[in-house]
Amino acid sequence: MPIIHYASNTDVLKPDIRTGLFKFCFFAVKRSDPQAKGERKEVYATDLKSAKLQLVREYVLSLASQTPVGACHVTRN
């Protein structure tokens, strides 16, 4: 009988507290142009399914990253 290893999911990202949104970055290729080069597309959404639905009609997608919106701010002196 195979051994099944279980890892707890404590590292799951939580959405930004203020907005409830994540920034999803995708590597995307236009469906309508077979010669098109891949490009980076960014979408703000509450979950992965909602983010994909915004782009899936026009692009073939591969998820690159998921970041809470508030984590993207940089402070400068």
Secondary structure, 3 states (H helix, E strand, C coil): CCCCCCCCCCCCCCCCCCCCCEEEEEEEEECCCCCCCCEEEEEEECCHHHHHHHHCCCEEEEEEEEEEHHHHCCCCC
